[in-house]
């Protein structure tokens, strides 16, 4: 009996070892098919030196072409690496691995990360998409964070996610099929440099329309919705709790990695999300209090409570560009000289000619996007 148990254990151990060796040959983003397509697009995009990771709030609300047009700081070419449902553990895992990825990070000078807090892993906790990114670092952070929150169910979930990922439980089929998959990026998405508009996804038009109508009904005729985050606490929000320290430690760890590779790591904080006040010595961009940014809460600029529509995304991206200019000015940082990306701009106040030029480009882009929507509807 002991011999049987020993042989069985040895066999299982060898199988797990073989699976982990095979998994190591896959790209670190293998568990996320949409990101796999975006990564293929990034790999064939020339002169990109800024990438932005995050959930659907990045995927749907960051338009690289608008960002580049609005920037006063020349020489920046951006790519949107946002994907729906990319929550804290996954984006932390992806950014760490991206910075270590010599091929992908080549030429990258700025890595932006949508700031958010860890969330419970209740939903789909055993799915590949949730657990493929639970490495030792993420497991340790999740356990510490939810331990300080006295949420021991989530402590168990993070430990189980790590164990299942290490043993490749429920992952074998997806691991084997990844190499057979077609992860070539869609041409429209490539031209938009990773940005995905609600309006262009006509195959989901009915679903999005229902979501928007439901959202509008809930607003009960109000012109502006309430803030997504709690009201900014200003200086009162600087107290650091034990759970906050876990997130700060993760940010500091990524920042050290980035600095070693000559990359500026920047956290981007949504309106009224004042966690940035607790950061010391870390790069951050705060998009401001909503009372000074009413367009962000305007019903006409939103698809639903969590997402802006394309008009709102344009406004939001322009604001991020202005904040990026402020960051570059205050930090003394700037794109590396000699990059053949875009013609350098003067750091002067925009002239009337330049302003008219921007408007003309935006009008052309809006017309092009309208034609694309009409074309897709006809094909449908």
Secondary structure as GFF3:
##gff-version 3
##sequence-region A 1 380
A	DSSP	alpha_helix	2	24	.	.	.	ID=ss1
A	DSSP	alpha_helix	33	43	.	.	.	ID=ss2
A	DSSP	beta_strand	50	54	.	.	.	ID=ss3
A	DSSP	alpha_helix	56	59	.	.	.	ID=ss4
A	DSSP	alpha_helix	64	70	.	.	.	ID=ss5
A	DSSP	beta_strand	78	82	.	.	.	ID=ss6
A	DSSP	alpha_helix	88	100	.	.	.	ID=ss7
A	DSSP	beta_strand	110	114	.	.	.	ID=ss8
A	DSSP	alpha_helix	128	131	.	.	.	ID=ss9
A	DSSP	alpha_helix	136	148	.	.	.	ID=ss10
A	DSSP	alpha_helix	152	166	.	.	.	ID=ss11
A	DSSP	alpha_helix	172	178	.	.	.	ID=ss12
A	DSSP	alpha_helix	187	191	.	.	.	ID=ss13
A	DSSP	three_ten_helix	202	204	.	.	.	ID=ss14
A	DSSP	alpha_helix	205	219	.	.	.	ID=ss15
A	DSSP	three_ten_helix	234	238	.	.	.	ID=ss16
A	DSSP	alpha_helix	242	260	.	.	.	ID=ss17
A	DSSP	beta_strand	264	269	.	.	.	ID=ss18
A	DSSP	three_ten_helix	274	278	.	.	.	ID=ss19
A	DSSP	beta_strand	284	286	.	.	.	ID=ss20
A	DSSP	three_ten_helix	290	292	.	.	.	ID=ss21
A	DSSP	three_ten_helix	294	296	.	.	.	ID=ss22
A	DSSP	three_ten_helix	299	301	.	.	.	ID=ss23
A	DSSP	alpha_helix	310	331	.	.	.	ID=ss24
A	DSSP	alpha_helix	352	379	.	.	.	ID=ss25
###
